[in-house]
Amino acid sequence: MFKNHALAFYYHRINSYSFNALAGAIDADTELADIPIGIALTADALRERISEDLQNHSRAIAAFSIMTCQFEETSRLIKRLRGEHGGRLTVIAGGPHVTARPEDVLRAGADIVFRGEAEISFPRVLKALLRGTDCAPVQSADTLTDLDRTYSFSPKREMFGPIEITRGCAFACRFCQTSQIFGAGLRHRSIEKIVRQAESLRSINRKIVRLLSPNAFSYGSPDGRKLNLVAVRDLLAALRESLPADGRIIFAHFPSEARPEHVTPDTLSLLDEFADNDEIVIGAQSGSRRMLDACGRAHTVEDVISAVACAKKHGYKIIVDFMFGLPGENDADRRESLSVMREIVGMGARIHMHVFAPLPQTAFANEAPGGISPFFLNAINEFRALGAIYENAPGPRKKFYAVNAGEHKHFGIL
């Protein structure tokens, strides 16, 4: 079944979680479990991989996961690959941008695109391609995925990442795509299945278990707003019991974050008892009361300050997300945000900066991209000199990532 085809993932670092989950879906399919998957970490590596594959196979399949911030660059790569290999190459693509605007990616040269979750549709389409069967150019998820029937990664292919514990978000912030893609209702992976995945890591001597959710403390919650701390405790206790003495649980840290109103003595006591991270991430997004309301954040500025104070009291290092250039932001909003930033930096927090970018499907989809106002530049340099800026890009010119939950923590959507 596989001898005439080669499969390659464009395994970009910010898309790796989706491919980990899809590799797990392939492993679980008895017809596909032994198919080799080529991994390319860069565009040049992908071009080289496909060229080599086509020396030994009649056809190659290249799989992409595309966020909006990647679309222009990835579309150029697809067009280049199409020009180099023509009809011998089949391009399949999914991800947040494809889910919202599949026609963009088809025009860029993709043959088949996936809208929404693809743990079920991706293996089905892959088998059809391997058999030479035609597929519709747009594949949509018929039903929401049962997380207990899926996997967050593929140990046998050494494709690892966090264990997704919850999918969906109740809040539908106006800049964020998560609720649009996965729904406002929450789906939780069972404790049994989470522990089983953690034990698969232990079996190959991986000692760190990272837990991922759009809102860290929402595990087990029926609506994502009212917490179910019994469920959170049961999960963390079961994981702790399953891990070796030197195993580590990382929770409420990147790429997850905690909502400010959910950072309380009770939730932090659970981290104290069961988790091993000494740092947590809090999603503020703005220090302006007006902008928080405009974004639909459903928390207050006071919640942010209280969360930082509580985390500090419990001895945690703290990272707080802020977005710059939100639609409608004015100087009064910037002054409020800067005042809050100064206050929490004085309490020991670091600022993680994001620049607003309009994402399809969101309420802010038609707004202009944001930027770093000159109003903030001196403060940013001041914070950086104090070591109070969280920088996640190497080199002298730091990159401000466009969005937070809106695009960087998706599973299972190719």
Secondary structure, 3 states (H helix, E strand, C coil): CCCCEEEEEECCHHHHHHHHHHHHHHHCCCCCCCCCEEEECCHHHHHHHHHHHHHHCCEEEEEEECCHHHHHHHHHHHHHHHHHHHHHEEEEEECHHHHHCHHHHHHHCCCEEEECCCCCHHHHHHHHHHHCCCCCCEEECCCCCCHHHCCCCEHHHCECCCEECEECCCCCCCCCCHHHHHCCCCEECCHHHHHHHHHHHHCCCCCEEEEECCCHHHCCCCCCCCCCHHHHHHHHHHHHHHCCCCCEEECCCCCCCECHHHCCHHHHHHHHHHCCCCEEEEEEECCCHHHHHHHCCCCCHHHHHHHHHHHHHCCCEEEEEEEECCCCCCHHHHHHHHHHHHHHHHCCCEEEEEECCCCCCCCCCCCCCCCCCHHHHHHHHHHHHCCCECCCCCCCCCCCECCCCCCCCCCCCC
